[in-house]
Amino acid sequence: MQNPETFAAILSCGLATWLLRVVPIVLVKRMTIPKWLLHFLSFVPVAILSAIFVESLLVIHPGQWPSVNWSNLLASLPAIVVAIITKSLFAVVVAGVASMASGCWAGRRTGTIRRRQ
């Protein structure tokens, strides 16, 4: 790296990220957490993943209602079915990637998706 400020910024960001992940684990390890708080925190991953999922299904238009991203919606349907049937994260990821890839391939074959030049 030619710029030492950039290198220092990258190291600082890495250290801050590491501290934000390690310090809470070290602090929580020594104390007992109330049952109601553990119950409340159990919903956080589901809420975050739901927000990310819904956000990927919507296309934002400033000043208008959002529209549906149909390719993402259609690609998510097989993944949802696989999730209900198998309850396996690996199977869901494989189904989602495969359905998204097949959708892109089909779109290029039919001419609805153009290749980048």
C-alpha positions as CSV (number, residue, x, y, z in Angstrom):
1,M,0.0,0.0,0.0
2,Q,1.3,3.4,-0.9
3,N,-1.0,5.4,1.3
4,P,-0.3,4.8,5.1
5,E,-3.6,6.6,6.0
6,T,-5.6,4.1,4.0
7,F,-3.8,1.2,5.6
8,A,-4.4,2.7,9.1
9,A,-8.1,3.2,8.3
10,I,-8.4,-0.5,7.2
11,L,-6.7,-1.7,10.3
12,S,-8.8,0.5,12.5
13,C,-12.0,-0.7,10.9
14,G,-10.9,-4.3,11.3
15,L,-10.1,-3.7,15.0
16,A,-13.4,-2.0,15.6
17,T,-15.3,-4.8,14.0
18,W,-13.4,-7.4,16.0
19,L,-13.9,-5.6,19.3
20,L,-17.7,-5.2,18.6
21,R,-18.0,-8.9,18.2
22,V,-15.6,-10.1,21.0
23,V,-16.3,-7.7,23.8
24,P,-20.0,-8.5,24.2
25,I,-19.3,-12.3,24.2
26,V,-16.6,-11.8,26.9
27,L,-18.9,-9.6,29.0
28,V,-22.0,-11.8,28.7
29,K,-20.1,-15.0,29.5
30,R,-19.6,-13.8,33.1
31,M,-23.2,-12.8,33.9
32,T,-26.6,-14.5,33.9
33,I,-29.1,-13.2,31.4
34,P,-32.7,-13.1,32.4
35,K,-35.0,-15.6,30.7
36,W,-37.3,-12.8,29.3
37,L,-34.3,-11.1,27.6
38,L,-33.1,-14.4,26.1
39,H,-36.7,-14.9,24.8
40,F,-36.7,-11.4,23.4
41,L,-33.3,-11.8,21.7
42,S,-34.3,-15.1,20.1
43,F,-36.5,-13.1,17.7
44,V,-33.7,-10.8,16.5
45,P,-32.3,-13.1,13.8
46,V,-35.7,-13.9,12.3
47,A,-36.6,-10.2,12.3
48,I,-33.3,-9.2,10.6
49,L,-33.5,-12.0,8.0
50,S,-37.1,-11.1,7.2
51,A,-36.2,-7.5,6.7
52,I,-33.4,-8.4,4.4
53,F,-35.6,-10.8,2.4
54,V,-38.5,-8.4,2.0
55,E,-36.1,-5.6,1.0
56,S,-34.7,-7.7,-1.8
57,L,-38.2,-8.3,-3.1
58,L,-39.0,-4.6,-3.5
59,V,-37.7,-2.0,-5.9
60,I,-37.7,1.5,-4.5
61,H,-38.9,4.4,-6.7
62,P,-38.5,7.8,-5.1
63,G,-41.8,9.5,-4.6
64,Q,-43.8,6.3,-5.5
65,W,-44.8,3.1,-3.9
66,P,-42.3,0.3,-4.2
67,S,-42.8,-2.3,-7.0
68,V,-42.1,-6.0,-6.8
69,N,-38.8,-7.5,-8.1
70,W,-40.4,-10.4,-9.9
71,S,-37.1,-12.3,-10.7
72,N,-36.2,-12.3,-7.0
73,L,-39.7,-13.3,-6.0
74,L,-39.9,-16.2,-8.4
75,A,-36.4,-17.3,-7.4
76,S,-37.4,-17.3,-3.7
77,L,-40.4,-19.6,-4.2
78,P,-38.5,-22.8,-4.7
79,A,-36.2,-21.9,-1.8
80,I,-39.2,-21.4,0.5
81,V,-40.7,-24.7,-0.5
82,V,-37.3,-26.4,0.2
83,A,-37.1,-24.7,3.5
84,I,-40.6,-25.9,4.5
85,I,-39.8,-29.5,3.4
86,T,-36.2,-30.0,4.5
87,K,-35.6,-27.4,7.2
88,S,-31.9,-27.5,6.0
89,L,-30.1,-24.2,5.5
90,F,-27.7,-25.7,3.0
91,A,-30.6,-27.1,0.9
92,V,-32.3,-23.7,1.0
93,V,-29.2,-21.9,-0.2
94,V,-28.6,-24.4,-3.0
95,A,-32.2,-24.2,-4.1
96,G,-32.1,-20.4,-4.0
97,V,-28.9,-20.1,-5.9
98,A,-30.0,-22.7,-8.5
99,S,-33.4,-21.0,-9.0
100,M,-31.8,-17.6,-9.4
101,A,-29.2,-18.9,-11.8
102,S,-31.8,-20.8,-13.9
103,G,-33.9,-17.6,-14.0
104,C,-31.0,-15.6,-15.2
105,W,-30.1,-18.2,-17.8
106,A,-33.7,-18.4,-19.0
107,G,-33.9,-14.7,-19.2
108,R,-30.8,-14.5,-21.4
109,R,-32.1,-17.3,-23.6
110,T,-35.4,-15.5,-24.2
111,G,-33.8,-12.1,-24.5
112,T,-35.5,-10.5,-21.5
113,I,-32.2,-10.1,-19.8
114,R,-29.3,-8.6,-21.7
115,R,-25.7,-9.3,-21.0
116,R,-23.4,-6.6,-19.8
117,Q,-21.0,-5.3,-22.4
